[in-house]
Amino acid sequence: MELLSKIRGCLLPENLEVHLYPEYLHIVSFTSIGEISTEKMIVRHQNGILQIKGKNLSLAKLLGDEVLIKGCVEQIEFR
């Protein structure tokens, strides 16, 4: 049963994951998106919100509980 839990955790992460790349921000395990603009995005997760600020921000991909934000990310704030 423990092995099954580990596999499930890898396939369906329960904790928020944030991966920053040069031109993208990849967020896994969010609950909703509150605000979308080219300079600011609000992403809600189980324990609060992420406020992303930058330039030319856009949603490049939205799939289930994963979002890929394209643009120049200048600031990420956990609240």
DSSP file (Angstrom, degrees, kcal/mol; ACC not computed):
  #  RESIDUE AA STRUCTURE BP1 BP2  ACC     N-H-->O    O-->H-N    N-H-->O    O-->H-N    TCO  KAPPA ALPHA  PHI   PSI    X-CA   Y-CA   Z-CA
    1    1 A M     >        0   0    0      0, 0.0     4,-1.8     0, 0.0     5,-0.1   0.000 360.0 360.0 360.0 -34.4    0.0    0.0    0.0
    2    2 A E  H  >  +     0   0    0      1,-0.2     4,-2.0     2,-0.2     5,-0.2   0.889 360.0  52.7 -64.5 -39.2    2.9    2.4    0.7
    3    3 A L  H  > S+     0   0    0      1,-0.2     4,-2.3     2,-0.2    -1,-0.2   0.908 107.3  52.2 -62.5 -41.9    4.3    1.9   -2.8
    4    4 A L  H  > S+     0   0    0      1,-0.2     4,-2.5     2,-0.2    -1,-0.2   0.886 108.3  51.4 -61.5 -39.8    0.9    2.8   -4.2
    5    5 A S  H  X S+     0   0    0     -4,-1.8     4,-2.2     2,-0.2    -1,-0.2   0.892 109.6  49.8 -64.7 -40.1    0.8    6.0   -2.1
    6    6 A K  H  X S+     0   0    0     -4,-2.0     4,-1.6     2,-0.2    -2,-0.2   0.909 112.1  47.4 -65.7 -42.1    4.3    7.0   -3.4
    7    7 A I  H  X S+     0   0    0     -4,-2.3     4,-2.2     1,-0.2     5,-0.2   0.921 112.2  49.8 -64.8 -43.8    3.2    6.4   -7.0
    8    8 A R  H  X S+     0   0    0     -4,-2.5     4,-3.2     1,-0.2    -2,-0.2   0.890 108.2  54.0 -61.7 -39.6    0.0    8.4   -6.5
    9    9 A G  H  < S+     0   0    0     -4,-2.2    -1,-0.2     1,-0.2    -2,-0.2   0.840 110.5  46.7 -64.2 -33.9    2.0   11.2   -4.9
   10   10 A C  H  < S+     0   0    0     -4,-1.6    -2,-0.2     1,-0.1    -1,-0.2   0.885 119.4  38.8 -74.0 -39.3    4.3   11.4   -8.0
   11   11 A L  H  < S+     0   0    0     -4,-2.2    -2,-0.2     1,-0.3    -3,-0.2   0.847 130.6  26.4 -80.4 -35.4    1.4   11.3  -10.5
   12   12 A L  S  < S-     0   0    0     -4,-3.2    -1,-0.3    -5,-0.2    -2,-0.1  -0.697  81.9-158.1-129.9  78.2   -1.0   13.5   -8.5
   13   13 A P        -     0   0    0      0, 0.0    -3,-0.1     0, 0.0     4,-0.1  -0.311   9.2-166.5 -62.6 137.7    0.9   15.9   -6.3
   14   14 A E        +     0   0    0     -5,-0.1     2,-0.3     2,-0.1    -5,-0.0   0.709  67.1  73.7 -94.3 -25.0   -1.0   17.3   -3.3
   15   15 A N  S    S-     0   0    0      1,-0.1     2,-0.1    30,-0.0    15,-0.1  -0.629  94.3 -97.6 -92.1 149.3    1.4   20.0   -2.4
   16   16 A L        -     0   0    0     -2,-0.3     2,-0.4    11,-0.0    13,-0.2  -0.404  39.0-166.2 -63.3 134.8    1.9   23.2   -4.4
   17   17 A E  E     -A   28   0A   0     11,-2.2    11,-2.7    -2,-0.1     2,-0.4  -0.995   6.1-172.2-126.0 132.9    4.9   23.1   -6.8
   18   18 A V  E     -A   27   0A   0     -2,-0.4     2,-0.5     9,-0.2     9,-0.2  -0.988   1.5-175.0-127.6 122.5    6.3   26.2   -8.4
   19   19 A H  E     -A   26   0A   0      7,-3.0     7,-3.1    -2,-0.4     2,-0.5  -0.975   9.1-157.7-121.1 121.1    9.0   25.8  -11.1
   20   20 A L  E     +A   25   0A   0     -2,-0.5     5,-0.2     5,-0.2    -2,-0.0  -0.872  14.8 174.8-103.8 124.6   10.6   29.0  -12.6
   21   21 A Y        -     0   0    0      3,-2.9     3,-0.3    -2,-0.5    -2,-0.0  -0.761  48.4 -92.5-118.6 166.8   12.2   28.8  -16.0
   22   22 A P  S    S+     0   0    0      0, 0.0    51,-0.2     0, 0.0     3,-0.0   0.842 121.8  11.3 -51.8 -39.4   13.7   31.7  -18.0
   23   23 A E  S    S+     0   0    0     49,-0.1    48,-2.0    47,-0.0     2,-0.3   0.360 125.9  53.6-121.0   4.3   10.5   32.5  -19.9
   24   24 A Y  E     - B   0  70A   0     -3,-0.3    -3,-2.9    46,-0.2     2,-0.4  -0.943  54.6-152.3-139.9 157.5    7.9   30.4  -18.1
   25   25 A L  E     -AB  20  69A   0     44,-2.1    44,-3.0    -2,-0.3     2,-0.5  -0.988  17.7-161.7-128.0 121.1    6.4   29.8  -14.6
   26   26 A H  E     -AB  19  68A   0     -7,-3.1    -7,-3.0    -2,-0.4     2,-0.4  -0.916   7.7-173.7-108.4 122.1    5.0   26.3  -14.1
   27   27 A I  E     -AB  18  67A   0     40,-2.7    40,-2.4    -2,-0.5     2,-0.4  -0.966   1.3-169.5-120.2 130.2    2.6   25.8  -11.2
   28   28 A V  E     +AB  17  66A   0    -11,-2.7   -11,-2.2    -2,-0.4    38,-0.2  -0.944  63.7  21.0-120.7 140.7    1.2   22.4  -10.1
   29   29 A S  S    S+     0   0    0     36,-1.7    17,-0.5    -2,-0.4     2,-0.2   0.889  76.8 151.4  74.8  45.2   -1.6   21.7   -7.6
   30   30 A F        -     0   0    0     35,-1.4    15,-0.3    -3,-0.2    -1,-0.2  -0.633  38.7-148.8 -97.1 163.8   -3.4   25.1   -7.6
   31   31 A T        -     0   0    0     13,-2.8     2,-0.3     1,-0.4    14,-0.2   0.792  67.0 -18.6-102.9 -35.6   -7.1   25.4   -6.9
   32   32 A S  E     -C   44   0A   0     12,-1.3    12,-3.1    33,-0.1     2,-0.5  -0.988  54.2-115.8-163.7 166.2   -8.2   28.4   -8.9
   33   33 A I  E     -C   43   0A   0     -2,-0.3    10,-0.2    10,-0.2     3,-0.1  -0.957  24.9-178.7-112.0 125.1   -7.0   31.5  -10.8
   34   34 A G  E     +     0   0A   0      8,-2.3     2,-0.3    -2,-0.5     9,-0.2   0.832  64.3  14.1 -94.6 -36.1   -8.2   34.8   -9.3
   35   35 A E  E     -C   42   0A   0      7,-1.1     7,-1.9     2,-0.1     2,-0.4  -1.000  56.3-170.2-146.0 140.3   -6.8   37.5  -11.6
   36   36 A I  E     +C   41   0A   0     -2,-0.3     2,-0.3     5,-0.2     5,-0.2  -0.975  24.8 135.7-135.1 120.0   -5.2   37.5  -15.0
   37   37 A S        -     0   0    0      3,-1.2    -2,-0.1    -2,-0.4    20,-0.0  -0.931  63.6-101.2-148.4 173.8   -3.5   40.5  -16.6
   38   38 A T  S    S+     0   0    0     -2,-0.3    19,-2.6     1,-0.2    18,-0.1   0.635 122.2  32.9 -74.5 -11.8   -0.3   41.1  -18.5
   39   39 A E  S    S+     0   0    0      1,-0.3    15,-1.8    17,-0.2     2,-0.3   0.552 124.0  28.2-118.0 -12.8    1.3   42.5  -15.4
   40   40 A K  E     - D   0  53A   0     13,-0.2    -3,-1.2    17,-0.1     2,-0.4  -0.986  52.6-177.1-154.3 137.9   -0.2   40.5  -12.5
   41   41 A M  E     -CD  36  52A   0     11,-2.5    11,-3.1    -2,-0.3     2,-0.5  -0.998  12.0-154.4-134.9 141.5   -1.7   37.1  -11.9
   42   42 A I  E     -CD  35  51A   0     -7,-1.9    -8,-2.3    -2,-0.4    -7,-1.1  -0.971  12.6-175.0-114.5 124.6   -3.3   35.7   -8.7
   43   43 A V  E     -CD  33  50A   0      7,-2.6     7,-3.0    -2,-0.5     2,-0.3  -0.983  13.2-147.3-122.5 122.8   -3.2   31.9   -8.3
   44   44 A R  E     +CD  32  49A   0    -12,-3.1   -13,-2.8    -2,-0.5   -12,-1.3  -0.669  19.6 176.2 -90.4 142.8   -5.0   30.3   -5.4
   45   45 A H  E >   - D   0  48A   0      3,-3.0     3,-1.4    -2,-0.3   -15,-0.1  -0.808  48.2 -84.2-134.7 178.9   -3.8   27.1   -3.7
   46   46 A Q  T 3  S+     0   0    0    -17,-0.5   -16,-0.1     1,-0.3     3,-0.1   0.797 125.4  36.0 -57.3 -33.7   -4.8   25.1   -0.7
   47   47 A N  T 3  S-     0   0    0      1,-0.1     2,-0.3     0, 0.0    -1,-0.3   0.305 128.7 -59.9-107.6   9.1   -2.9   27.2    1.8
   48   48 A G  E <  S-D   45   0A   0     -3,-1.4    -3,-3.0     2,-0.0     2,-0.3  -0.989  70.5 -50.5 153.8-142.3   -3.3   30.7    0.4
   49   49 A I  E     -D   44   0A   0     -2,-0.3    30,-2.8    -5,-0.2     2,-0.5  -0.936  26.7-141.1-134.5 157.1   -2.4   32.6   -2.8
   50   50 A L  E     -DE  43  78A   0     -7,-3.0    -7,-2.6    -2,-0.3     2,-0.6  -0.974  14.8-159.0-111.8 130.1    0.5   33.2   -5.1
   51   51 A Q  E     -DE  42  77A   0     26,-2.7    26,-2.4    -2,-0.5     2,-0.5  -0.957   9.5-167.6-110.8 119.5    0.8   36.7   -6.5
   52   52 A I  E     -DE  41  76A   0    -11,-3.1   -11,-2.5    -2,-0.6     2,-0.4  -0.918   4.8-175.3-109.9 127.6    2.9   36.8   -9.7
   53   53 A K  E     +DE  40  75A   0     22,-2.7    21,-2.5    -2,-0.5    22,-2.2  -0.946  27.0 102.2-121.6 144.6    4.1   40.2  -11.1
   54   54 A G  E     - E   0  73A   0    -15,-1.8     2,-0.4    -2,-0.4    19,-0.2  -0.941  61.7 -64.6 178.4-156.3    5.9   40.7  -14.3
   55   55 A K  E    S+ E   0  72A   0     17,-2.1    17,-2.4    -2,-0.3   -16,-0.2  -0.958 101.3   3.0-126.0 143.0    5.7   41.9  -17.9
   56   56 A N  E    S+     0   0A   0     -2,-0.4     2,-0.2    15,-0.2   -17,-0.2   0.850  80.9 177.5  54.8  40.6    3.8   40.4  -20.8
   57   57 A L  E     +     0   0A   0    -19,-2.6     2,-0.3    -3,-0.2    14,-0.2  -0.519   5.4 159.4 -75.3 139.9    2.3   37.6  -18.7
   58   58 A S  E     - E   0  70A   0     12,-1.9    12,-2.9    -2,-0.2     2,-0.8  -0.984  46.7-102.1-154.7 156.0   -0.1   35.2  -20.3
   59   59 A L  E     + E   0  69A   0     -2,-0.3    10,-0.2    10,-0.2     3,-0.1  -0.739  35.5 175.1 -81.7 113.8   -1.6   31.8  -19.8
   60   60 A A  E     +     0   0A   0      8,-2.9     2,-0.3    -2,-0.8     9,-0.2   0.793  69.4   5.6 -88.0 -31.3    0.3   29.5  -22.1
   61   61 A K  E     - E   0  68A   0      7,-1.5     7,-2.8     2,-0.0     2,-0.4  -0.972  55.1-175.1-156.2 137.1   -1.3   26.3  -20.9
   62   62 A L  E     + E   0  67A   0     -2,-0.3     2,-0.4     5,-0.2     5,-0.2  -0.951  18.2 159.1-136.2 113.8   -4.1   25.4  -18.4
   63   63 A L  E >   - E   0  66A   0      3,-2.6     3,-2.1    -2,-0.4     2,-0.3  -0.908  61.6 -59.0-143.2 108.5   -4.7   21.7  -17.7
   64   64 A G  T 3  S-     0   0    0     -2,-0.4    -1,-0.0     1,-0.3   -34,-0.0  -0.392 122.7 -11.9  60.4-116.7   -6.5   20.4  -14.6
   65   65 A D  T 3  S+     0   0    0     -2,-0.3   -36,-1.7    -3,-0.1   -35,-1.4   0.083 121.1  90.5-104.3  22.9   -4.5   21.6  -11.6
   66   66 A E  E <   -BE  28  63A   0     -3,-2.1    -3,-2.6   -38,-0.2     2,-0.4  -0.942  49.6-177.9-119.6 141.3   -1.5   22.8  -13.7
   67   67 A V  E     -BE  27  62A   0    -40,-2.4   -40,-2.7    -2,-0.4     2,-0.5  -0.999  13.3-157.4-137.3 140.7   -0.9   26.2  -15.2
   68   68 A L  E     -BE  26  61A   0     -7,-2.8    -8,-2.9    -2,-0.4    -7,-1.5  -0.974  12.5-163.0-118.1 116.7    2.0   27.4  -17.4
   69   69 A I  E     -BE  25  59A   0    -44,-3.0   -44,-2.1    -2,-0.5     2,-0.3  -0.880   4.8-156.1-104.4 126.0    2.5   31.2  -17.4
   70   70 A K  E     +BE  24  58A   0    -12,-2.9   -12,-1.9    -2,-0.5     2,-0.3  -0.781  46.0  61.8-101.3 144.4    4.6   32.8  -20.1
   71   71 A G  E    S-     0   0A   0    -48,-2.0     2,-1.0    -2,-0.3   -15,-0.2  -0.834  92.1 -44.9 138.7-173.5    6.3   36.1  -19.8
   72   72 A C  E     - E   0  55A   0    -17,-2.4   -17,-2.1    -2,-0.3     2,-0.5  -0.807  53.9-156.3 -95.0  99.6    9.0   37.9  -17.8
   73   73 A V  E     + E   0  54A   0     -2,-1.0   -19,-0.3   -19,-0.2     3,-0.1  -0.665  21.6 168.3 -81.1 122.2    8.3   37.0  -14.1
   74   74 A E  E     +     0   0A   0    -21,-2.5     2,-0.3    -2,-0.5   -20,-0.2   0.682  63.3  16.5-105.1 -25.8    9.8   39.7  -11.9
   75   75 A Q  E     - E   0  53A   0    -22,-2.2   -22,-2.7     2,-0.0     2,-0.4  -0.984  50.7-169.4-154.0 137.6    8.2   38.8   -8.5
   76   76 A I  E     - E   0  52A   0     -2,-0.3     2,-0.5   -24,-0.2   -24,-0.2  -0.996  15.0-171.0-126.1 125.0    6.5   35.8   -6.9
   77   77 A E  E     - E   0  51A   0    -26,-2.4   -26,-2.7    -2,-0.4     2,-0.5  -0.970  11.6-152.0-122.5 126.1    4.8   36.4   -3.5
   78   78 A F  E       E   0  50A   0     -2,-0.5   -28,-0.2   -28,-0.2    -2,-0.0  -0.830 360.0 360.0 -93.7 128.5    3.4   33.7   -1.3
   79   79 A R              0   0    0    -30,-2.8   -29,-0.2    -2,-0.5    -1,-0.1   0.347 360.0 360.0-124.0 360.0    0.5   34.8    0.9
